[in-house]
Amino acid sequence: MKYVSLKLKEYPVEPSFRMCIDCVLFSGDYLNLYVADAALIDTGATRTSVSMDIIRQLDIAPKRQELIEIGNRLHDVDVYGVKIMLSQDLVFDLDVYGLPGEGVGAVIIGMDIIGMGKLTIEPSAGKRHKGELLFPTP
């Protein structure tokens, strides 16, 4: 079996670091795209989420609404169909949450993607860490 290995990068958020990855988001018809250079890897997120400014740039309509919990509060959020490319060999066709509020350029990679692979984070000297996502390919 072949695997695709994706090295994670650190994004400084004082007092620590968050693990991130580059990705490209596409509308379902591939006509519009958004390049994210720091999509947050979040094992506490059930589903991948994208800020509304990106959804508007992709020019996609919501598929439905769902009631979800964010920070111990319930929110009605729209669900959108997008394609997320993590590498040339890895493109996921997913339903993602539109993040409520007016955050800018936020992409949160949730367990719907992480769970398809193997996530490894190795602590190293100081606050620095090394991370990798490993996905089997057909």
N, C-alpha and C positions, 0 to 999 in steps of 0.2 A: 504494500500500500504506500502511496506517495503522500507526503505531508507538505503543507505550506507553513513556514515559520515566519511570524511577524514580530519583529523587535518593538517593544513598547518604549516610549520616551517619557521622561519626567517633565512635568509642568509644575513650576514652583507656586505653591499656595501656602504662604506662611501660616503656621510654623513647620509645615511639612511639604511633601511633594505628592502629586497625584500622577497616576500612570495614564498616559494618553497614546493615541495612535492617529496617523493620518488616514483620511478616507475621502471618498467622493460620493456625493449623493446625487441621484438622478430622479427625474420625474419618471413615471411608469412608461412613458413613450420615448424616453431618452432625449427629449428635445431640450430640456433645461437641466443644468447641473450646478452644484455648489461644492467647492473644495474646502474641506475642513482640515486644518493642520494641527488640531489638538482636540480630537474627540475623546472625552473622558471615559475611561474604563470604570464602570460602576457595578460591582457585584451585588449591591443592594437594590438595583433597579430591575424589576421584572422584565420590562420592555424598553427597547431603545426609544429615546425621545429626542425631539428636534425643536429648536426655538421657532417661533412663528415668523420671524424675519426670513429664515431660510425657507420655510414652507411657502411664503409669498413669492420668494425668488424662484422657487421651483414651479410656481403657478399650478398647484394641484388643489383639487376640491376634497373636502373631507368625505370619508366613506360612511362614517357613523360617529356617534358619541359614546363614551364610556365614563362611568363614575369611578375615579381612582383616589387613593389616599396619597397626599404629598405633605410631608411634615406634619402628620397627625391631623390634617384637615382634608375633607372630601372636596373634590373638584370634578366638574363635568369637563372633559377634554375631548377634543376632536381626534379621530384616528385617521391617518393618511397612509396611502400605499406609496412606498418609495423603494428604490433600489439603492443599496449601499455597497460600494466597492472598497474592499480593504487591500486588495492587490489585483493584478490582472487575472489571477486564478480564482479569486474569491469575490463573488457578487451575490448579495443576499437580496431577495425580493420579500419585503417585510411590511407589516402594518406597524406604524410608529405613532407615538403620542405626540401631539402638538403641545409644547410646553406653554402653560398659561403665563401671562405676564409679557413684558416686552424685553426679555433678555436678548442679547445680540450674539449671533453666531454660535449658539450652544448646541452641541451634539453630545448626547450621553449614550454610550454603548451599554446596553443592558444584557441580562442573562439570556434573552432570546438569541443573541449572537454568541456571547461568551460560552454558553452551555453547549454549543455545537463543537467546541474545540476544547483545548486544555490550556488553562491559564497558569503560568508559573511566575511568581514574583520572588526574587532572591534579595534579601537585605544585604547591603554591603557597608563599607566604612561610613560612619556618620549617618546623615539622613538619606544618603543616596541609595537607590535600589536599581536592580535590573529586572526587566520583565519581558515575557514572551507569550504570545498566543500561537498555539499549534493546531492547525486544522487538517483533517484528512481530506484528500481530494479523490474524486472518482477515477 
